[in-house]
Amino acid sequence: RPDLKLLPLTLPPTMTTMTMILVLMSLLLLILPNHSFHFTNIRSISKSTSSIGTSTTTTTLFAQLSSLPRGISPFESKSTTLPQEFRSAATKAWNAAVSSATSNSCWEIEFPPLLFQGKSQFDDFDNISELNLNRDWCIEWLPSITKTASSSNTWLVLPDAKECEIAKEEWQGQRYRDAAKFTTIEEATKYYCANTSGGSSNTYTKPWGATVSDGMKQLFAKDAVPASDELMEAPSLHLVCQPGNGGPVEDWINVEQIHNNNNDCPTIIVNGALDKVRDGYYPAVFFPALAQT
């Protein structure tokens, strides 16, 4: 049409600024020489000094860290053998500790269990899936660690009665059921409270709302079979699956109680997020008992 005219393009001030920034960044990329960026693996660091309270300890990181298996990076193709690789690394470390002359009573094993489902830290997940994967990993690991005489009488300590019930339903094979007593944090703590003398502090710390929950169970499940195996004697190994992480904070308090009542017995905590307890994730003013753990 003859009445149409070409008008000059006017950018808003913000767009003009952004365009200039992009142009400058492009020029810098062209001008600057290429650089190779190297990421330092933590295992290449020989020593690290950390302050704990008033003491300073020097730790050789290489001696404490296990090798990372393939497929653990979110940018790698996922390996279907990750659970077995984690168990093999844990078994190797356990056998080395058992054969050594030093005391190894407190163990902490941490790994990302959601990798077993092909997920990474970028994906959504729920606590039930995480707990199920940790439980299954622990149960499959049991036959490997109970071969030694020092762990022939093992307690698999699960967070609660429902998890213990599900574990028994899904893992009925004698290879796993004979490897350990399936129990709960509550039952294990109560066993030591009844069979050891620890004074007034030797008591089971109930999670918030547990009284109401117990009342409902007694009302609707009077003839229910106890989920925990009967605990007749103290064990030679506690294998504790995901205490506190995603559950009540009282789990951490009770697990410490379990270990202190039988501190000659090694306690292995799997994916218990103990950094939350150590680093003051929960304010002491609101969680005074946890702050003392």
Residue pairs with C-beta under 8 A, 6 or more apart in sequence:
11 19
42 61
42 65
43 61
43 62
43 65
43 67
45 61
46 60
46 61
46 62
47 58
47 59
47 60
47 61
48 58
48 59
48 61
49 56
49 57
49 58
50 56
50 57
50 59
66 89
66 90
66 92
66 93
67 89
69 79
69 81
69 82
69 85
69 86
69 89
70 76
70 79
70 85
71 77
71 78
71 79
71 82
71 115
72 82
72 112
72 115
74 120
74 121
74 122
78 115
78 118
79 85
82 115
82 116
83 116
83 137
83 140
86 111
86 137
87 137
87 140
87 141
87 144
90 109
90 141
91 141
91 144
91 145
94 107
94 144
94 145
94 268
95 148
97 104
97 107
98 104
98 148
98 150
98 151
104 266
105 259
105 263
105 264
105 265
105 266
105 267
106 259
106 266
106 267
107 266
107 267
107 268
107 269
108 268
108 269
108 272
108 274
109 268
109 269
109 270
109 271
110 271
111 271
112 120
112 121
113 130
113 133
113 134
113 137
113 271
114 120
114 123
114 125
114 129
114 130
114 133
116 133
116 137
117 129
117 133
119 125
127 246
130 242
130 246
130 271
131 159
131 163
131 241
131 242
131 246
134 241
134 242
134 270
134 271
135 158
135 163
135 166
135 167
135 241
135 242
136 170
136 171
137 270
138 156
138 239
138 241
138 270
139 156
139 167
139 171
139 176
140 176
141 239
142 154
142 156
142 176
142 179
142 180
142 239
143 175
143 176
143 179
145 151
145 154
145 237
145 239
146 152
146 154
146 179
146 180
146 237
150 236
150 237
150 266
151 236
151 237
151 266
152 236
153 181
153 233
153 235
153 236
153 237
154 179
154 180
154 181
154 235
154 236
154 237
154 238
154 239
155 180
155 181
155 183
155 188
155 231
155 235
155 237
155 238
155 239
156 167
156 180
156 181
156 182
156 183
156 239
156 241
157 183
157 184
157 185
157 188
157 238
157 239
157 240
157 241
157 243
157 255
157 258
158 164
158 167
158 182
158 183
158 184
158 185
158 241
159 184
159 185
159 241
159 242
159 243
159 247
159 251
160 184
160 185
160 186
160 247
161 184
161 186
161 226
161 227
161 228
162 227
163 184
163 241
164 182
164 183
164 184
164 227
164 228
165 227
167 182
168 177
168 182
168 227
171 177
180 239
181 228
181 229
181 231
181 235
182 227
182 228
182 229
183 228
183 229
183 231
184 227
184 228
185 240
185 243
185 251
185 254
185 255
185 258
186 204
186 254
187 228
187 231
188 231
188 238
188 254
188 258
189 204
189 205
189 254
189 257
189 258
190 204
191 231
191 234
192 198
192 202
192 234
192 257
192 258
192 261
192 262
193 202
193 203
193 204
193 257
193 261
195 234
196 202
196 261
196 262
198 260
198 261
202 257
202 261
204 254
204 257
205 250
205 253
205 254
205 257
205 289
206 250
207 247
207 248
207 249
207 250
207 251
208 248
208 250
210 248
217 224
234 262
234 265
235 262
235 265
236 265
236 266
237 265
237 266
237 267
237 268
238 258
238 259
238 262
238 265
238 266
238 267
238 268
239 268
239 270
240 255
240 258
240 267
240 268
240 269
240 270
240 272
241 270
241 271
242 270
242 271
242 272
243 251
243 252
243 254
243 255
243 269
243 272
244 251
244 252
244 255
244 272
244 273
244 276
244 277
245 271
245 272
245 273
245 276
249 282
249 287
249 290
250 289
250 290
252 272
252 274
252 277
252 290
252 293
253 289
253 290
253 293
255 267
255 269
255 272
256 293
258 267
259 265
259 267
275 281
276 282
277 290
277 293
280 291
282 290
282 291
284 290
284 291
